[in-house]
Each structure stands twice: as C-alpha cells, then as structure tokens.
Amino acid sequence: MASNATYEQQDKGVCCEGTRCSILKEIEDWASTQSDSEHLLWITGIPGSGKSTITTTIASALKDARTLYAQFFISRSFAETTKPAAIFPTIAKQLAKNSPLAALRIHDALQDKPSLADRLSLEQAEKLFLDPIREASRHLQMIVVVIDALDELTDMMVPASILFNVISRLPSKAKVIISSRPENDIVKSFRVPLKHVPLDTSGSVLDVRTYIFAKMDAIKKRVANSEDDPEWKDWPDEKQKETLSGQAAGHFQWADTVTKFLESGIVAKGTAGRDMILQEVGTKGMEQLDNLYTFILQNEKDEEMFCRIVGCLVILMEPLNIGEIGLLLGIPRSGFDAPLFFRRMRSVLIAGTDLVNDQTIPQMHKSFFEFITSHHAPPGFQIDTSHHHKSIVQAAFQVMKNKLKFNICHIGSSHYYNDVIPKSDIMAAIPPFLSYSCSFWGHHLKEVSAIGATCETSKDDTALPLLDVKSFMEDQFLFWLEVLSLTKQMAAAAPALETLLQWVNVSSIICGTVSINLKPLESEYQSGALSPGCQKFCDSFSECHIPKCTSYLYISPTLCTQDFKGCTALPRSLSKDIDS
C-alpha cells in the first residue's frame, strides 16, 4: 500500500481560473452520467500538456460532488506510488473508508486470503476493486475512481491489462478516469469502450495565454511595494505577455516553468533579473522545453552540488524535506544554504507557491526528470543514477554508524509493545533521514549490484567500504533491526541482508568488474563476520514478535539458541548483548 497517493498529500495544483473550461465540463458531465458500457475516460497528452493538473481539478470537483471514492496519483517524487502492486490495496483502503458496504467486502476478502494484498494479480483486482465497487454501487448514485500518470508505473503492461479487465465489468454507476501519455503498453491493453480526451497543445493556446497573464500579474502583486510603485507600474506590458504566450505555444509545463523561473530571478536580482530573463527567453528560441531547462541550468554555478542534490532526488524511494536531504547526504549547514539552492531552482524542483524552507518537500516534473537523466542535459548537469545509488549507500551506512544505538527510544521496560510507545517519541528519536537510511540502503545496494554486474568501474570507486560493512554487521546489526521494528519496516530486513550477502559473493568472485576489491574479506566472510546467521535470524523472527515488541530482539537469541546451531557466528553485537 502506498502513502502519499492523493492529490492533497502531493500538494498538486488545480487549473488556473478561466482555463480548460470546456475540457473540464466535458469530463465532469461524463463522470456524472451512468453508462452500461463506457466506464473509462482516458486523458492523454505529451509531457507538460497539463494532464495531471486537469486530473487534479477533476478529482477536486468530484470530491465536492461527493462522488470521488478513491484516487491514486502516481509520481516519481513519491516512489511508493510507482509500484504496480500498490494500486489496488491503496484504492481498496479508500473505498473501505468511504463506503461501509465496500469495507465489509474487502474485510471478508482479506480474512479469507490475507496474502491477497501482497502481489498484483487479477484476483487482487477483482477482490479489492471490482467486488467492493459493485457492492457499494447498489446504494449510491455514482462512484468515480481517479488514477493519474499511469505511465509513471515501473511496469505498465501487466497493471494496465488488469485494470482494463476489471473496468470492463464495472456496474453502470461506476466510472474510472485515467491520465497518461499514450504509451504503447497502455494502448495495447485497451479492450473496453472508452471516452478519449487528447490534450493537443495547439488547442490550448488561449488557455496558456490566460494562465501566463494571470501568473505575471500575480508576480507583480507579490513583489511590488504598491500598485503605484514606479518600478513595476508598467510591468508587464502587453508585448511582454504576448511574447511569452507565443513562446509557450500552448504548452502548460513550459508556461509554469518560465513564470516560476521569472519570479525566482526577480526575488534574487530585482528588476535586473526580470528584464534579463524576459530578454533571454524572448530572443533565444526557447519554445522547446529542453531548451528552457538548459537555459535555467546555465544560471546555476555550482554543478557539483546540483548533481549531488538532484541526483539524490532522482533515486529517492520516498520523499524527504530539504533539511532531511541535507542530513542524509551529510552536507554541513555552515558551508551550504540548501533552502537558498532550492529557491534558485524552484522552477524545476518545487511545486506550488509556498515559501521555501527546511520543511519544504521537493518535487520534480517527469519531463525534467527525463531531461536531467538523458544526454539532452548539459554535460556538467547530467545525472548518472548508478553513481548516486552508490552515494546513497555510502551515506546511509555513515548515518547508521553515527546515529544507531541501543534502546534508541529509551523504552523504560521490556514489557512495552511498540504500539504503546507514542508516535511522537519514535519520530523524535528516529528522524526521517535515519529511518530512510535503515529502510532503503538494501534497495540502493541492489541497484548498485545490478549495475556492477555489467559495468566496468574504477577500483577506487568504492560502492561500499569494507570497514563500514564490517562495522555494521559486528556492531550495529541489532540497533538497525530495532529501528526497523519501531518504524514498522521489518519486512525490509531479510531482502537487504540477502542483497548484501549476494553483493559480497559476487564482488569477491569478479572483483575486476565491480567497484571494490573484497579479496581480503573472503576469510572474514567464511568465519562469520558476514554470516548467513544474521539473515536466518531476520527470517525467523520478522513474522513473530520483533515487529510488535522491540525488546524481543535482545531476548529472543537467548531463548532460541538451538535454532542457530547450523549457522556460523552471529554478529559481535549480538554476542555482546547475550553476554550482558
């Protein structure tokens, strides 16, 4: 199940007043009309054509009409939402919340088969989506489900095929609205009658013009001292607004990016920044979004820090705010002003118009993500994801080495279950950057391993320092599990250790093609410093008491020694705790 899957949680904006009126009315009319055959409306368009903004506006309107029963907004900025297996469980939770009849049907299905929520399948879709909607629709006027950016799933073909299968069998009172690019995997899955709403930029020229005029007037109101301020009285003039509107050519993402960049330039440089940006955009042929992105990056001087921060954003598995990103990467506050960096780059990294501070959560439009990870980006700004997966692994192990400790939440009694510990105490003791390090280092190491198996790398380009691995397994292993237990992430333990053990094996065999020479570690591995006993420990207890009671971590080894007779020595930290 994915968190942050709604437009409210992702802080998505709606259409500017007076824009997209005919399209919005067309979709709202369709969503309020029952049909025995047409249950799907598909919004398509090129990157930046405004698909997500229209979908958000429709979802908001349906919410006010009390017909929005579930929504699933997919975004790379919220990596959990890109997992196909999360779609139906997340929608089911919302259906259960909004309809008691749907809740009963979902409850019965999970009671009958608890593993139903684990893996994407047609049966999962039928039991958690189709059947609950059928049940709820018997006593409701209309049920609408909204899914945005289906093309941003990590794998589209299987979920698209399953989606369209169950949509074709919905009752007449149920409708589904999906937005995406017209990707082949999605097109090939269509087997139902549908209403298609293509977003053609040539048809939105007037809407984009209205949008640019409104945005530039709003900028003026925010920065001018008064309506009669002589510096701003005649700005923007009609020619300037028309020039930008012509450059936008009906492309909403272009218009949004350039007006944000204009505002950030004004905040940084006053009228000089205002005039420079308008002149550059108006004379250098920036109608293409890639050209605009290149222009914005050319104004950023610190290429190394840009790549370090944006590379982290590209591969993060769950969102972190600006302050937490700095702590994860170990960027000293005294040497770098992270909020100032994001203010400079807000046109491509920050959604909305709120003030930027340490609590702001960056978001990246898909078009900028694709630009910055491709050869289209300027050489100094291209993001190599393999390099940044390595960097996050190293950063995570450093964070765990510095922050993990015994009884991190200062629990007063071994009789306390995790559920009785105040959530505020857990969050205070385990901040997001530490929780992220503990939960996702395995994922990032797996990505490094996948790349390392096929890529030649420098012997000095260390993916995971030997001493950090040994220190973690010998001294921080149980403290790591303690954090996973308290944050309800114990399921991450066994896969992470499996990846680590595979990485050690592969690295010691093909050290010429992997980024670290592990020959000196082979004897340590055989003697148990990286013992499979650790993994067996996780496998044995992750499904019983450890997820519920953290203290069981330190009690269970003494009770279950016999279970580990076939294993080599457990970590040194485990032995220390048994002795104490």
N, C-alpha and C positions, 0 to 999 in steps of 0.2 A: 504494500500500500504506500502511496506517495503522499508526502506532506507538501504544502505549498502548491497545490494543484488548482487553485481557483484564481480568478482574475483579481479578486480582492487581496489575496495573500501575495500575489506577484505585483500588486500595485500598478496594474495596467490601466492606461488612459482610454477614455471614450472619444468618439468623433467630436471634432470642434463643432459648435453650434452652427447650423446653417449649411453643413456639408453632408454629402452622401444621403441626402434626404430620400430620394427616390428608391435607392437600393435598400435602405433601412426599412422603408414602408413595405416594399415588396416582400422582404424576408419576414417581417412581423406579421403581415397578412397571411402568408403561407403557414407560419408557425401556429396561428390561431384557428386554422381550418382543418377539420377532421378529414381523413382520407383512408380508403381501404387499400390503396396501392402505393401511393407516393409518401414514404416515411422519411426520406433522406433529402436534405438540401446540402449541396456541396459548393462552397465558396473557394474559387481558385484565383491565382494571380502570381505574377512574378515577385521576387523578393522586393520588399519595400512598397508594394502596391496598396498596403493598408488592410490586409486580411485580418490580422489579429485585432486591430482597432475596431473594425466593423464587428467582429465576433464578440469582442468585449462589450460594445454598445448594445448589441442584440441581447447578450446574456443579462446585462443590467436591466434592459426593458422587460425581459421575460421574468426577471426576479420581481420587479414591481408589479407585474401582472399575476404573480404567484403561480406561474406555470413552469418555471425553471426548477427541475427536481434534481439535476446533477450537472456538473461541469468538470471538464478535465482539460486544463491548459498546459500544453507541452512546451517546455523551454529548456534549452541547454544551460541556461543560468540556474536552473533547478534540476540537477541531473537525475534525481529520482523519478521525475515525470517522464523521462525519455525511455524508461524501461517498459517494454510491452506488457510484462507480467503485472504491472501496477494498474493498468487501465481499469479492468473490471472490479477488482477489490475496492479501489478508490471510489468509483462510481457507486458501488453497492453500499458503501458506508453512508454516502449522501442520500441515496434512495431510502435507506433504513431510517435516517434522521428525519426525512420529510414525509414519510408515509408509514404508519403503523402496520398496514397490511403487507407492504413490501418488507418491512423489518421482520415480520413473522416468517415470511417465505425464505428470506436469507438466513435467518436463525436456524430454521429446520434443515436447510441445505448444508450448513456448516456443521450442525450437530450430527447429521448423517455421515458427512465426509469432511473432517477437519482439514485435510490436506488440499481441499478444493481451491483455497486461496493461494496456494504456493506456486502453481505453474499455469501459464497461459494455455488454454485449450478451449475447444468448442463447448465442452461440458461446463467449464467455468463460466463462459459467456452466457450459456443458457440458464444456469442456476443462479448466477449473481446479477444478471442483467435482464434477460428476456422474461423469465418467470416472474420476478418481482414487479416488473413494469406491467405485465399482463394482470397480475393480481391487483395492483394499485389502481389501474385504469378503470376498473369496474365501478369505482365510486368517485372518480374525478372527471372534470370536464376536459382537461388536456394535460399531458405530460411532455415536457421537452428536455432533451439532454444535449449539451453543447460540448463539442470536442474541438479544440483549436490546435493548429500546427501538427496535424497527423504525420506530416513528412519529417518531423524532427525526432521521431522514434529511432532508436538504434537499429531496429529492424522493422521494416514496414509491411512486407508482403504477408506474413502469417497473421498479424493482428488485423490488417485491412480485410483479408479474406474472411476472417471470423466475424468481424464487425458487420460486414455487409450480409453475411449469412443470417445473423440474428435480427438485423434491421429489417430484412425482407419479411420477417414473421411477426413484426410488431402489430399490436391492435390499432384500430383506426384512430384512437385518441392519443397515440404516441408519435412523436416526431424527434428526429435527430438532426442537428446542424453540425457539419464538419467543415473546417477550413484547412487548406493545404496548398502546396504547389501541385501542379498536375503531373506528379511523378508517375513513371511507367508502372511501378509496383502497385500503386494505388489504382490507376486506371484499369489494369488487368484484373483487379479484384472485383470490379463492378459487375454485379449480376442482378441488380434490382432497379426498378424505375426510380428516377431521381429528378430533382429540380437542380439545374446547374446555374450558378451565378458567377460568371467570369468577371474579374476586375481588370478592365482594359484601361491603361493609363491615359490613352487618348480620350476616353470618355470622362475622365476625372479632372481635366484641366481647370475647369471653372471652380470645382471644389478645392483644388490645391491652391488656386489663386485666393479664394476666400480664406483659406487656412493661413497662408503667408501674410495676408493683410492683417488678420486678427493677431497673429503672433508678433509681428513687428510693432503693432500698436501696443500690445501688452508689454513688450520690452521697453518701449518708450515710457510707459507709465511707471515701470519699476525703477528705472534709472534716473529719470528727470527729477529735479528738485521740485518743480511745479509745472503746471500747464503752460505758464508764460516763460519758462526757462529759455533764454535766447539760444543756448547751445543745442536745444532739442526742438524748438518751436516748429521749424520747418522740416523736421526729420520724422519719418522717412517721407520723401516726396513721391509723387505718383510714378515717376520714371524709375526710381529705385525699386519700388514694389513690383512694378510690371516687369522689370529686368529679371528679378529673382523668380517671379512666376513663370516667365518664359523659359528660364533655365531649368526649372523643376520639371516642365513638360508632363505634368500630371502625376509625378512620382512623389507619393507622400513621404516615404522614408528620406528622400533627398531633401524635401522641404523641412522636415523635422530636424534633420541633422544640421542643415545650414543655419537655421534660425537659432538652434542651441549654441552652435559654434559662434555665431554672431554675438549672442548675449554674453558668452564667456569671454570673448575678445573685448567687449565693452567694459565688463567688470574689471578685467586685467589692465586695459590700456586706455579706457575712456573713449573719447571721440576719435582718437587716432586709430584705435583698434577697430572701431565701427567703420571708418572710411576705408581702411586698408582691406578689410575682409570684403566689403561690397565691391571694391575696385577689382580685387583679385578674382572673385567669383564671376564678376561681370565680363572680364576680359580674357580669361584663360580657357574657355571652353570646358566647363566642368559639368556638363549635362549628365555625364555618366557618374554613377555612384562611386566607382573605383577611383575616378579622378578626384572627386571631392574628398574621399578618405585619404588619398595620398597628400593632398593639399593640407589637410588637418594635421597629419603626422609630420609634415615638413616643419611645422611650427613647434614641435616637441624636440627639445635639445638633448635630453638625457635618454639616449636609445637603450642603454644597458638596463636602467631602472624600468623603463617602459616594458621591455621584454620580460623582465623578471616578474613584474606585477601582472601584466596582461597574460603572460604565459601561464601563471597560476590560475587566473580567472578562466582560461580556456579549458583547463582539465579538472577544475574543482568538481567534486561529486555532490556537494551540497553548498548552498550559499553561505558566505561569511561576510560580515561587515568589514568596512575599511580598516578599523582598528585591529580586528582579529586576523585579517590577512597579513598585516604588518608583523604581528606577534608570531604567526605561523612561519613566515619567511625569515624571521629574525632580523628585521630591518629596524635599526635603532631610531627612536623618535627624534633624538637630538640631531641626527645627521640628514633626516629626510622628512619633509612635510607631506605625508600621504594624502590628507584631505585636499591640500593645495594641488597636488598632482591630479586628483580626480576632478577638481573644479576645472582645471585646464582641459581635461579630456571628457568632460561631462556630455558633450555632443555625441559621443560614441559609447560611453560606458555607464551613464547614469540615466535612469528613466525618471519621468516626472519633472517637477519644478521646485521641489523642496530644497532647503539649504543642505549643502554637503558637509558632513562631519564624520567623526569616527564611527557613528552608528549607521551610516548610510550603507545599504547593500547594493553593490554594483550589478548592473545587468547589461548584457551585450546582445545587440540585434543579430539575428542569424546572418544577415548579409555582411556585417563587419567581421563576425567570426570566420566566415568563409574567405573573406578578403585577407585577413591577417594571417591565416594559416596556409595561404597559397603563394605562388610566385608573383602574383599581382602586387603584393605589398612591397614597399621599398626594401632593399636588401637588409638594412640595419634594423628593420622592424618586423621581419618575418618570424613567425612563431614556429619553432620546431618542437612538437609535442613530446617527442621521445626525450629530449633534453630536460623538459620541465617535469615530466614524470620522475626522472632521476632526482631532480632538485627537490621535489616534494617528499620523496622517500627519505632523502638525507635530512631535510628539515624536520620531518615527523619524528625520526629517531632522535634527533637532537632535542626536540621539545620533550619527548618522553623521558629522555635521560635527565633532563633538568627539572621536570615537574612531577614525575610519578613518585609516589611514596606510600608507605604502609598506612592503612586506615586514613585515606585521603580526606574523607568527610568527617573524621573524628567521631565515629559512631561509638556511643557510650556503652553498648552491651552487645555481646554476640548473639543475643536472643532477638535482636531487632531485624525484622524483614525490611527489604528495600522499600516496600510500599508505604511504610510508616515514616520514612525519612522525608522531611519537607523538600519539595522540588527546588525551592529557593536555595536550600543548603547545598544540594547537589550541584546546581548551576554555579554557585559561588565558589565551590571547591574545584569544579571541573569546568573551566571556561570553554567556549566553543572551539578555540584553536587546539586545545588539548584533546577534547572529545573527538575532533576531526582527525587528529594525528593517530589516535588509538584505533578509530573505526576504519580508516581508509588507507593506511600505509600498505596493507596487503593488496588492495586494488591497484595502487600505483606501481608497486613492485611487480605485479603480474604483467602490467603494461610494459615495464622495462624488460622483463624476461621475454615477452613475445617479440619485442624489437631486437633484443640482444641475440636471439637465436639466428637472426638473418642479417644483422648489420655489423660491419667491421667498425670497431671503436678503438680509441686510444687506450693504451694500458694505464695511462694516468687519469682517464676519465672514469673515476670510480663511482659505480652506481650505488654501492652500499659499503661503507668502510668496514673492514674486518673487525676492528676493535668495537665498533658500535653494535655489530651483530652479537659478538661475544658478551658484551656488557648487558645487552638487552636480555639474552637468554639466561644469563647467570644471575643477574641482579634485579631486573625489572619485570620479569615474566608474570609473577603473581600480581604485582601492582597494576600491570596492564589489564589483566583479567578483572581486577577489582573495578577499574573504570568502566570496562565493557558491561559488567554486571549492573552497576549503578545507573548507567545510561541506556540500559535495555538493548545492548548491541552484542550480546554474547554469540549470536549467530555468525558474527564476523571472525571469531577466533580461529576455528578449525580451518576455514579456507585460507586465511592469512598465513598460518603456520605451514599448511601444505605448499603454498606458493614459495615460502622461504626455503623449505627443505628441497623442493624441486630446483630452486634457483642455485642453492649450494651444490647440488649434484651436477647440474648442467655446467655450472661455472667451473667446477673442478675438473671436468672432463674436456671442455672446449674453451679453456681459458684464453686461447688465442683469438677467439671471436667474441668474447664477452668482456665487459669493461672492468673486470677485476681479476687478478690472479689469486686463486684460492688454494693453490698447492699447499701452502703452509697450514691450511685449515683441515686438510684431509684427516690427519691423525686426531685432531680435536673432534671432528665430526664423528669418527668411528668410536671415540671414547665417550661420547655422550654430551659434549658441550652444546650440540645442536640435535639433541636426541629426539627420535620419534615418540619418546615417552611424554614429552610436552603435548604433542598433538593427541596422543591417546587420552591424556588427562582431560583435554578440552572436549574430545568426542564423548568421553564417559559422563561428564558432568554438565555439559551445556544444556541438556534436556531435563535436568532434575533441579537441584537446589540452588546452584550458583546463580542463575538468573534472578532468583527470588530473594536470596539471603547472601550478602557479600561475605559475611564471616565464615560461611561454609567452605570458602576457598582455603582457609587456613586450618580447618578442622578435618575436611574430607581426606587428605592424604594419609593422616594417621589412622583413619578408620578403614581405609581401603588399600593398604599396602600390598595385599595379595594380588590385586588387580594389575599391578605393575611389575610382577616378578619377571616377566618375559622382556622387559624393556631395559635399556641401558639407563644410566643415572639421570634423574630429573635435574632441573636447573639448580644451581647453587643456592639461589634464593629460597627454593622450596625446602632444601635440606636445612637451611638456617632457621626457617620458620618451624619446621618439625622439631628441631632441637630446642627452640625457645618455648 
